Amino acid sequence: MGGSSRVLVTGGAGFIGSHLVDCFMGMGCFVRVVDNLNSGILGNIQGWLGNSRFRFVRGDLKDLDVAKNCVDGVDVVFHLAANPEVRVEMAEPSVHFRENLLVTFNVLEAMRESKNSKVIVFVSSSTVYGEPTVFPTPEDYGPLLPISVYGASKLGCESLISSYCRMFDLRGVILRVANIVGERSNHGIVADFIDKLRRNPKELEILGDGNQSKSYLHISDFVDSLIRAFDSFLVSERAFEVYNVGSFDQVCVKRIAEIVVAEMGLQNVEFRVTGGVDGGRGWRGDVKAMLLSSDRLINLGWKPSLNSEGAIKLSCRELLRHIREGDKHYHTRALHHHMKK
């Protein structure tokens, strides 16, 4: 991707989106961000405000006119705007429909009518696979049977993108990602464990039976994978491509708890395992085991620099550093997250 590229990052004030913004600005791109700031935080991109190559739009993509205005004049749309919460008690199904499916439909409609914006890169999720019987799970695994409304909404977005690419001459790249962790994350297991232990350093509640085993990828490795996949796709003649993005291994929830406790320098912490639901899940829709095959990306020359435990450790250190430094943006994100609970 050249330095003169004009890109739109939807949800660009969020955890993953803001890291992409940093990358694209560092490459010399002209970057436009649209975010309604429901889950995104302006502090994540504040350093770019005022830069002549950067424009921030506070807007809601559920409004088609907002989508059209934001898409107008850009070369590529990196689509991350979505409700990020998997747990049903944290988001009603209608929220996933509006924030994921409706928003994606509006973005695609805006691209269909645009003269310039004909390439979309969509950050999807491993949850589209549901509970596969093949590990590591390849991109051509099927049938895809999500067990959460979040996963279903992501799969629906993928289907919309696929159909628009074939019917309206758009081009699309789908990235099905493992659990992404790292600096600026305000939800997920590492942030949740840190917040719980700061409130009570003697006891840590672990949702489920603690044996849920999944793949974790650090945000820096994810950004590298996205650039690698996008550059390869752009020089190809393909209209549509899907890539899995994950580490080569798994780590269980109990081990993550041990890592967070150690990184916080705590001792004699009692782990209180809730037992969970539906055979030890943390919540309904929680996938107990996940490991993706990233062979397509590996064949392009990409590989993660950290395994799952390494990604968890680095993420924990990054979040703790911001707390110790009194980072007001971290505390704003944490407060924002807990107010949504």
N, C-alpha and C positions, 0 to 999 in steps of 0.2 A: 504494500500500500504506500503510495507516494505521499510526500509531504504536502502536496497541493490538494489532497483529497478533502472533500467536504463530507463530514459524517454527522449523522444524528444518533445520539445515544438516548433511547427512551429509558426512563428510570435511572438516569445517569447520576443522581445524587445518592443512590443506594450503595450498598456494600460492594457488589461486583461492578456495577456500572461506573462508580467513581474511579475504580482502579483502571478501567478501560479508558476513561477520560484522561487520566494521568498519562497513560501510554500514548494515546493519540496526540495529545498536546506535545509530548516529548518528541514525537515523530514529525512535528511541524504541520499537522493537519489543522483544518478549520473545523471546529467542533461546536455542535449545537446540542444542548441538553434540554430535554423536557421531563419534568417531574412534578407530580402534585404534592410532594413532600408528605404523603400519608405515612410512608415507611422510610423514605429517603430523608437525608439530613443535609441541609445546605452547607454545613461546616465541612462536609466531605469534599466539596469542590470549591470552597471559598477562596482558595489560593489562586484560582484562575479567573475570578471575577475582575473585570476591567481589562483583561487581555484582549487585544484586537482580534485574535483568532478564536475567541470563545464567546458563546452567547448562551445564557440560561433563560429558559422559558418556564415559568411556573404555570402549568396548565394541566388539564385533565383530559386524557386521550379518550375517555368515554364520550367526549364531545367530538363529533366528526370534523367540525370546522377547525378545532385545535389541531387535530391530526393532519389535516390538509395544510395548514399554515406551517407546521413544524417540518413536514416532509418536503415541502416546496424548496427546490434549489439544492438539495443534498445529493451526493452520489450513492451513499450506502447508508442503510438503516441498521443499526445494531439494537435489536429489540430485547430489552430487559424489563420493561415496565410490567409489573405483575404483583399480585398478592403473594408474599413469600412463605406464608404459614401453611404447613401441611396439616396440623392438628385441627380437626373439625370444630372443636370447642373454641378455637381461636379465630375461626372464620366460617361463617355460614356458607353453605353451598352457593347461594346467590352472589356472595362476594367474589368467589372464584369465577363465576360466570361473567360478571361485569368486568372485574379487574384483569382477567386473563383472556377469556374468549372474546368478549365485546371489544376490548381494547385492541387485540390483535386483528380482529375484523376491520376496525376503523383504520388501523395503520395500513393494512393491505389495500383497502379501498382508496386511501389517499395515494398510495404508491401506484395503483392501477391508473389513476387519473393524472399522475405526475409525468412530466416529460423527461425528468432526470433520474429519479429514484427508482431503480429497477433491480437492486440487489438488497436482500434482507438476510441478516445473520441473527438467528433466534437461539437464545439460551433456554433450552428445555431441561429435562430432569430424568434421572435414572428411574424415577417413580412411574414412568410410562410403561415399564416392563412388568409392573405388579410383582408377582412372586415367581420368577422364572425357575426352571428346573435345570438350566445349563449355566455353569459357572466356569470361567468368566463368561458373562453374557455378551454375545456379539450383536451388532446393529441389525442383522437380519433375523434375529430371534422373533418367534411369533407363536401363537397370536398374542398381541399386546393387550393385557387385561389388568389395568390399574386397579388397586384396591382402595385408593383414596380419591376424593373429589378433586384434590389438587393435581394428582397424577392424571386423572381423566381430563382436566382442563388443559394441561400441558399437551396431552396427546391430541386433543381437539385443535389446539393452536397449530400443532405440526401438520395436521390434516388440512387445515385451511391454507397454510403456506404452500403445501404440496400442490393443492388444487389450483391456487392462483398462479403458481409457477408454470403449470401446464396449460392453463387456459388463457392467461393474460401476459405471457412472455416476460414474467418476472424470473429472477434467479434466487435460490434460497439455500442457505447452509443451516443445518440444525446441529446444535451441540447438546448431547445428552450428558449431563454432568453428574458426577458423584457429589458427595457433600463437600462444598467449598468452605474453607476456614481461613482466617487470617485477620489482619488489621482492619478495623471499621465494622467488623461483623457485630450486629446487635441482637442476633437471635441464633439458635442452634446450640448444640450441646456444650461447647467450650464456654461461650458467654453465659449460658444458663448455670453451669456448674460454678463458675467464678462468682456470679451474683449470689447464688445460694450460700456459698462458703463465706462470702463477705458478711452476709447477714447472720450466719451461724457457723463459725469455724470448727465446731465440735461434731457436727453431723451433716451428712450429705444425702439428700433424697435422690434415689436413682429410679427413674420410671421404668417399668417393665421388670424382667427378671435379670437384667444386666448382661445377658448373653447375646444381645443383638449385635451382629457383626457386620460392619460396613466399611466401605472405602472412603478415605478422606484425602482431599487434594488442597494444597496451599494455593492461595489466590495468585501468587506470582507464577506458579506453574500453569494455572488455568489461563492467564493472560497470554503466556507464551504459546499455549496450545491453540488459542483462538487465532492469533496472528498467523501461525503456521498453517492452520486449516484454511483460513480465508485467502492467504496468498496463493496457496495451491489451487484452490477452487477458482480464483479469479482468472488464472491463466489457462484453465481448462475450458472445455466446451459444454460442461455439464450444466443442466438447468437446476438440479436439486441434489443435495448430498447430505448424509447424516453421519456424524462422528460421535462415538463415545469418548468421554474424557474422564479418566480416573487414574488412581494409583494402581500399582500392581498387587496390592495386598489389602487385607482387612484388619480392623482392630475392634475389639468388643467394648461395650459401654463401661464395664467394670475397669478395664485397663485405662480407658480415658479418664475415669474418675481418679485412678491412682496417679496418672501423669499430672493432672491439674492440682491435686493435693501436694505433690512433690514440688511442682513449680511455684506454688504459693508458700512453700516452706512450712507447711502445717504438719502436725503430728497427732497421732491418736484420734483420727477422725473416724467416726462410726458411719459406715455405709448402711443406709436404710433403704432396702430394695422393696419397691411397692408390690412386686409380683406381676403387675400389669394386667392386661386383658388379652383375650383370644390367644392363649398359649404363650404368654410372656411378652407381648408387645407393650411398648410404652403407652400407646393409645390406639384406638381403632384407626386402621389405615397405615399404621407403622409397619414398614417392611422389615422383617427380622434379619435378613441376610441380603447383602448387595455387593457384587464385585463385577465390574464391567471389563469387557475386552476392549482395549484401546489400540488394537493392532493396526487399524486404518491410519491412525495418527502416527503410530510408531513407524510405519512404512514411509511416512513423510519426513522422518528424521527427528520427531519429537519424542522426548521421554521426560517424566517428572524427575525433578532433582531431589525430591523428598518422598519417603514412603509415608504410609498413613500415620504412624506414630510420630515421625519427624514433623509432619505437617501440623499435628495436634500440639506438639511441644512448642514449635515456633509461633503458632497462633496464640497459645497461652501466654508466651513471653511478650508478644506484641501488645496484647490487651492489658496485661498487668503493667507494662511500662507506661502506658497512657494513664492508667489509674494512679500510679506512683508519681507521675509528673503533674498530676492534677489537671489533665487534659479536659477542659470544659466541654469539648465536643464529645468525648467519650461519655461523660456523665449525662449530657443531653440525650445521647442515643439510648443509654441505659434507662433513663427516666421515661423516654418516649416509648420504649419497648414495654416497660412494666405498666404504663398507663393503658396499653392496649390489651393487657392480660385480663 
